[in-house]
Each structure stands twice: as structure tokens, then as C-alpha cells.
Amino acid sequence: MTYNLKDIGISIPEVLLPKEGVDFNKWAVVACDQFTSEPEYWSSVEQYVGDSPSTLHMIFPEVYLEKGNDTERINKINQTMIDYLDSNLLSSLGKGFIYIDRSTAHAKSRKGLILLIDLECYDYNKGSQSLVRATEGTIVDRLPPRVKIRENAPIELPHIMLLIDDPEKTVIEPLSEKTKSFQKLYDFDLMMDGGHIKGYKVSDEENLESVVKALNKLACPDTFRVKYDLSKDSKVLLFAAGDGNHSLATAKVYWEKIKNSISECQWENHPARYALVEVVNIHDDGLIFEPIHRVLFNADVNKFLDDMSVYCNNKSGSKCRLTDCKTLNKESNLHLIKYMSKDKEGFIEIENPEFNLEVATLQEFIDKYLKDNPHTTVDYIHGSDTLRKLSSLDNNLGFLLEPMKKNDLFKTVILDGALPRKTFSMGEAEEKRYYLECRKIVY
């Protein structure tokens, strides 16, 4: 291969998949940070899977966090990983990328590529100029339980999805025309209305070279700066974390810990230096940006709305009012945020807001309100139907947000840094990555 993988912060993985005879429909489970306000979803998954081999037994659904048995659950997760390896339930495919084609109820096809990201090229901290960056602020307090799992885990399972800005569709899409020549690894329906997924091994030199060459072109500094109209000192952003940023940050934290315990000459090939991810082109027709809504629990609805109005009105140049109807001709300097509860709904209208995005205006005040009112909690909801259901309950207050434009993402991250927490979601909850592929992260 003529191109250096280090230049683009990737490596070729050795993926593990279940041996023949394992039911893939029970094996693959949706990302652990989905359906966090719907424990009935996870109960249904548990009943369906039972004791069958499944990634369910190797993850910690966030709906169960802080329920009093975290340590016991984490120990069980780590032991299950060891048992699956010791029993040869997982087998190696050898080195290669995996090309994925996923369909859902909302998209006929979403193409992805499984590869390794070099964590030395990733920095989740505010102001990062690394090759791989977070698209939203990382909540450090969310990392400890994830780190506890990873530090004693022999394998990793990714629900991380990284985005590339490839309008000419040069990296992933050309593989779709060559699937007949690839080894098909799986082809099955995903549980709980997750759609259908196919996976193909890409290991021949010609196609590996094609992918790497195309990524190198996207990472060319001169091309990058012209593309986004940037100054000469701007650093290239090749991969933006779309989903699973906290999982990627967990891998980074663990790697930094490992680095301190080994010699520098061992860094190069240590498996924990890398993280298994799926890369998706932001311009893929099957990648749909959805808003992430907010719902407050145990809230005084009137107090929140009144306090937010006062807070925004006290800001220089800003004016805030509550209205029952949406302004027809929305001005560029006006934010409209839909709210709903059991007894009332309407819009929060803010003139001359401090932030560019409505979600930033709302999130800033939510964070302040939660600090001042610790009895109130917040959850981040995928899907308007779920939001409406939760908002209709006593003492709940929901906020229905508009989707972010895909073309705004990379330039916003480049110029402004990470977006406000939970700004957007790539599709509905059931469209999220399902845990499927595994990889050893210990020698």
C-alpha cells in the first residue's frame, strides 16, 4: 500500500464475529444509550434474548445506570466477554475493513465502513484541532462507568459512528458496486424493528488502496482549507464523531492510562491505542439528521417558562416572550422553541439570541435551571411520539426541536468547536448502530 495509514489516523482491524450457528438476530443489540426513558424496551430485549449468545450480555444499557448494582453488572459483562473468548464463540475474520449496508423503516440504504481509529489522533477537549474531533461537548462525569467496563474488558464492541464530509462520494460508495466480489459476512434482520443489515469483508489490496487513497485526498491540507474557506494555519478535520462520542472518549481515557504503564516503544502496536468504529459519509442519502428533544421530569412548568423568560430578557439585546402560535415569517435573529406539557403548549420566542442554534439557547438555561432546582431532571429524547407521550404526564415539560442541516455540521465544528450537548441525532433510536462486530483490545 503506497499511502501511509498514519497520515489519516486509521488502521485495518482484525474483527471478531460469532461462530456459525449463533442467531445473529439475537446477537445484535441497539446502542446502550438509546431508549433511556423506556425500560420496557430493554425488558422486551431481555425476554427475547434470554440466555442466548448476545451482545446484550456485554453492554450496560444506560437505563440501568445508578440502580444500585453497577459493580455487579460490570463484573458480569467482563466475565461474559472472557467466557465468549474462552469458548471460541467468537472467531477472527483476519484483517480487513467491513463494508456495511443498512436499511431501516426510514431509509432504504445507509452505507458504512468498519475500521480502526488511532486514538492518538483524537482529542475530545474543547478547542481541539485534532484529525478526529467530537461534534458535541463531552460530559466527563459520564465516563467513569464506561471506563470501568473497558479497563477490564478483553474485547470492545463499537456503537461509535464517525462522519466524513465526502460530497463526491469517493470513499465508501464505490464499494457498493463491488459487493459480489466480497465475502458476505452477515445478512439478517435486526431485532426490535431495527431494519436489515448486510456486511462484507474488504481485504483485497486494490480496494483497501482505493479507500485509503480517497481518505488521503479528503485530508489534504490545501484541499481542506479551500473547501471550508479557512486560513493556512487551520488543522484538518477528517472524522467527526456523530454517535458514540462518549464511548470514543472512554477509549481515549483508557488508552492514556495504558500509555503510562508501558514503554513508548510499545505504543505503536498496542491494541488499546485504537478504537473500532463505523465511518459514514455525511452526504449518504440514508443518513437522516433528526433533532434530539428535551423533556424535564418533576418540573414546575409555569416556573420554568417564567424563569427562562426573565433569564433571556436580562441578556443584553435579547427579548423573550411566550406565544401560542408560531411566527409565520421566521427572522434570522429569532429563535422559536416549541414546548408542551399536560395542560399547555406553545412557543418560546427569543429575539436577538446570544447563540446561533436554538438548542444552545435552550440548553444553556436548562443547565442553569437544573442546578438551581435539583429535584428536576432532564432526558434527551429521540422521536416526537415519545416526547409527546412523556410530556403529557404530570409535572413533565417537553421541548420539540428542529433538525440541524447536515451541510452545517463540519464547518460549525471547525469554526465554533463542539456543538451544544445532544444537538442532533442521526436517525431515530431504532436506526442507531447495533452492536455486532467485536475486537480484542488486549494482547
Secondary structure, DSSP 8 states (H G I E B T S, - for coil): --S-GGGGTEE--EEEEE-TT--HHHH-EE-TTSSTT-HHHHHHHHHHHTTSS-GGGG---GGGTTSS-HHHHHHHHHHHHHHHHHTT-EEEEEE-EEEEEEE-SS-S-EEEEEEEEEGGGEE-STT--SSEEESB---GGGSHHHHHHHHT-SEE----EEEE--TT--SSGGGGGGGGGSEEEEEEEETTTTEEEEEEEE-SHHHHHHHHHHHHHHT-HHHHHHHHT--TT-----EEEEE-HHHHHHHHHHHHHHHTTS-GGGTTT-GGGEEEEEEEETT-TT--EEE-EEEEES--HHHHHHHHHHHHHTSTT-EEEEESS--SS--TTEEEEEEEESS-EEEEEEES-SSSSHHHHHHHHHHHHHHH-TT-EEEEESSHHHHHHHHTSTT-EEEE-----GGGHHHHHHHH-SBSTT-EEES-GGGS-EE--BEE---
